[in-house]
Amino acid sequence: NNGLTTSPVVIDGTLMADPRDNGRLINNPDLAQYMDQILNRSEFRRYDCENGPQYDITFHAAPFPDGCILADAVGAGPQLLPEDTGETEGFVDTSVSPVRDALGSRSANARSAIGIKADGSIVLAMVAQQPDISPAGMTLAELADALADQGVIQALNLDGGSSSPLLYEGTVHYGRLTSGGETIQRPVKSILWVQDSRQD
């Protein structure tokens, strides 16, 4: 609600957004028991390394590979592959009843994710939720299975519901549609922008 970040954002080696500066997050008593997990959530990273760029999906506190510096990073979560880190990152808490599931990870929904294949190539995925298709959307476990089927070995959940549109070659693919087929649109304040280096 205050427009401040809940996860770190690094651009060109500079920390551009820091969740520790977000008082509404840091001082929220309902989140106090999860704060260590929130501040160490997963992120998608791009490194500048001696042998060229490398990509990784790892926890915020994880060290950098030898010979690499952090170029860019964006936090999200949980990780979907090689394993679901929903409980580790505090998105899911099975120790309480009813189970706390902040992302509705076990319910079918529109989803977006980023993945890395064994050869280092990047996969972007978006699952739409359309009422006339059953089941509408995917759970996070189903999304992980679908990405694994495409050869993805590391994957990170980005966002869901109507916050998961995909713009590709001038066409917007919306995450959610009404029963009448109309798109559900909302402002999206943060995006992952991919530029084709061959067009530079």
C-alpha positions as CSV (number, residue, x, y, z in Angstrom):
1,N,0.0,0.0,0.0
2,N,2.9,2.4,0.5
3,G,4.5,1.6,-2.8
4,L,7.7,0.3,-1.2
5,T,9.4,-3.0,-2.0
6,T,9.1,-6.2,0.0
7,S,12.2,-7.7,-1.7
8,P,15.6,-6.4,-2.9
9,V,16.1,-5.1,-6.4
10,V,19.6,-4.8,-7.8
11,I,20.2,-3.1,-11.2
12,D,23.7,-2.7,-12.7
13,G,25.3,-3.7,-9.4
14,T,23.4,-1.1,-7.4
15,L,20.8,-1.9,-4.7
16,M,17.8,0.1,-6.0
17,A,15.1,-1.1,-3.6
18,D,15.6,-2.5,-0.1
19,P,12.8,-4.1,2.0
20,R,14.5,-3.0,5.2
21,D,13.5,0.6,4.2
22,N,9.8,-0.5,4.2
23,G,8.5,0.4,7.7
24,R,5.1,-1.1,6.9
25,L,6.8,-4.4,6.3
26,I,9.5,-4.4,8.9
27,N,7.3,-3.1,11.7
28,N,4.2,-5.3,11.0
29,P,3.6,-7.3,14.1
30,D,1.8,-10.0,12.2
31,L,4.9,-10.7,10.1
32,A,7.5,-10.5,13.0
33,Q,7.8,-14.3,13.3
34,Y,8.5,-14.6,9.6
35,M,10.8,-11.6,9.1
36,D,14.1,-13.6,8.9
37,Q,12.5,-15.7,6.2
38,I,11.1,-12.7,4.3
39,L,14.4,-10.9,4.3
40,N,16.1,-14.0,2.9
41,R,13.6,-14.9,0.2
42,S,14.6,-16.2,-3.2
43,E,15.7,-14.1,-6.1
44,F,16.6,-14.4,-9.7
45,R,20.2,-13.2,-10.3
46,R,22.4,-12.3,-13.2
47,Y,26.1,-12.3,-12.5
48,D,29.0,-10.8,-14.5
49,C,31.6,-13.5,-14.4
50,E,35.1,-14.0,-15.8
51,N,33.7,-16.3,-18.5
52,G,30.6,-14.3,-19.3
53,P,27.1,-13.8,-17.7
54,Q,25.6,-16.5,-15.5
55,Y,22.1,-16.8,-14.1
56,D,20.9,-18.3,-10.8
57,I,17.9,-18.7,-8.6
58,T,18.9,-18.7,-4.9
59,F,18.3,-17.2,-1.5
60,H,19.1,-13.6,-0.9
61,A,21.9,-14.4,1.6
62,A,23.6,-16.9,-0.7
63,P,27.2,-16.1,-1.6
64,F,28.2,-15.3,-5.2
65,P,30.2,-17.8,-7.3
66,D,33.9,-17.3,-7.4
67,G,35.0,-14.9,-10.1
68,C,31.5,-13.3,-10.3
69,I,29.9,-10.1,-9.2
70,L,26.2,-9.5,-8.9
71,A,24.9,-7.5,-11.8
72,D,21.1,-7.7,-11.4
73,A,18.7,-9.3,-9.0
74,V,14.9,-9.3,-8.3
75,G,13.3,-11.0,-5.4
76,A,10.2,-13.2,-5.6
77,G,9.3,-16.7,-4.5
78,P,9.0,-19.4,-3.6
79,Q,11.4,-21.5,-5.6
80,L,9.5,-24.2,-7.6
81,L,12.5,-26.2,-8.7
82,P,14.5,-28.1,-7.8
83,E,12.2,-28.1,-4.8
84,D,9.3,-26.0,-3.3
85,T,10.7,-23.6,-0.8
86,G,7.3,-22.2,0.3
87,E,7.7,-23.3,3.9
88,T,11.4,-22.3,4.1
89,E,10.5,-18.8,2.9
90,G,7.5,-18.4,5.1
91,F,4.9,-18.3,2.4
92,V,3.3,-21.5,3.8
93,D,3.1,-22.4,7.5
94,T,1.8,-25.9,8.2
95,S,2.4,-25.6,12.0
96,V,-0.8,-23.5,12.4
97,S,-4.4,-24.4,11.8
98,P,-5.8,-23.6,9.4
99,V,-2.6,-23.8,7.3
100,R,-1.3,-20.3,6.5
101,D,-0.8,-20.1,2.7
102,A,-0.1,-16.5,1.7
103,L,0.0,-17.2,-2.0
104,G,-2.9,-19.7,-2.3
105,S,-0.2,-22.1,-3.6
106,R,-2.5,-25.1,-3.5
107,S,-5.3,-23.4,-5.4
108,A,-5.5,-23.1,-9.2
109,N,-4.8,-19.6,-10.3
110,A,-3.1,-17.5,-13.0
111,R,0.7,-17.8,-12.4
112,S,4.0,-16.4,-13.8
113,A,7.4,-17.8,-13.3
114,I,11.0,-17.7,-14.5
115,G,13.2,-20.8,-15.0
116,I,16.7,-21.8,-15.9
117,K,17.6,-24.9,-18.0
118,A,20.7,-27.0,-17.7
119,D,22.3,-25.2,-20.6
120,G,21.8,-21.8,-18.8
121,S,19.0,-20.6,-21.1
122,I,16.0,-18.8,-19.6
123,V,12.4,-19.7,-19.7
124,L,9.5,-17.3,-19.0
125,A,6.1,-18.9,-18.2
126,M,2.6,-17.5,-17.7
127,V,-0.5,-19.5,-17.0
128,A,-3.8,-17.9,-17.7
129,Q,-7.0,-18.5,-15.6
130,Q,-10.0,-18.8,-17.9
131,P,-13.4,-19.7,-16.3
132,D,-14.4,-21.8,-19.3
133,I,-11.3,-24.1,-19.0
134,S,-11.2,-26.7,-16.2
135,P,-9.2,-26.6,-14.2
136,A,-8.7,-22.8,-14.5
137,G,-5.1,-22.0,-13.9
138,M,-2.5,-24.1,-12.0
139,T,-1.3,-24.7,-8.5
140,L,2.4,-24.0,-7.8
141,A,3.1,-27.8,-7.8
142,E,1.4,-28.1,-11.2
143,L,3.4,-25.2,-12.5
144,A,6.6,-26.8,-11.3
145,D,5.7,-30.0,-13.1
146,A,5.0,-28.2,-16.3
147,L,8.3,-26.3,-16.2
148,A,10.2,-29.5,-15.4
149,D,8.6,-31.1,-18.5
150,Q,10.2,-28.2,-20.5
151,G,13.6,-29.1,-19.2
152,V,13.7,-26.4,-16.5
153,I,15.9,-27.4,-13.5
154,Q,15.6,-24.2,-11.4
155,A,12.4,-22.1,-11.2
156,L,11.1,-19.2,-9.3
157,N,7.4,-18.2,-8.8
158,L,6.9,-14.5,-9.7
159,D,3.3,-13.4,-9.2
160,G,-0.2,-14.6,-9.8
161,G,-3.8,-13.7,-10.5
162,S,-4.4,-10.6,-12.5
163,S,-0.9,-9.4,-11.6
164,S,0.6,-11.9,-14.1
165,P,0.1,-10.5,-17.6
166,L,2.7,-11.2,-20.3
167,L,3.5,-8.7,-23.1
168,Y,5.2,-10.4,-26.1
169,E,5.7,-9.0,-29.5
170,G,3.2,-6.2,-28.9
171,T,0.4,-8.5,-27.7
172,V,-0.7,-8.6,-24.0
173,H,-1.7,-11.9,-22.6
174,Y,-3.8,-11.4,-19.5
175,G,-3.7,-13.7,-16.6
176,R,-7.4,-13.7,-15.7
177,L,-10.6,-13.5,-17.7
178,T,-14.2,-13.1,-16.6
179,S,-16.8,-15.7,-17.4
180,G,-17.8,-13.5,-20.3
181,G,-14.3,-13.6,-21.7
182,E,-13.4,-10.1,-20.7
183,T,-9.9,-9.4,-19.4
184,I,-9.3,-8.5,-15.8
185,Q,-6.8,-5.6,-15.9
186,R,-5.0,-3.9,-13.1
187,P,-1.9,-1.7,-12.8
188,V,1.3,-3.6,-12.4
189,K,3.9,-1.6,-10.6
190,S,6.9,-4.0,-11.1
191,I,7.9,-5.9,-14.2
192,L,10.6,-8.2,-15.5
193,W,11.8,-6.7,-18.8
194,V,13.7,-8.9,-21.3
195,Q,15.5,-7.3,-24.1
196,D,16.9,-9.2,-27.1
197,S,20.6,-8.3,-27.3
198,R,20.5,-9.0,-31.0
199,Q,18.4,-5.8,-31.4
200,D,20.9,-3.5,-29.7
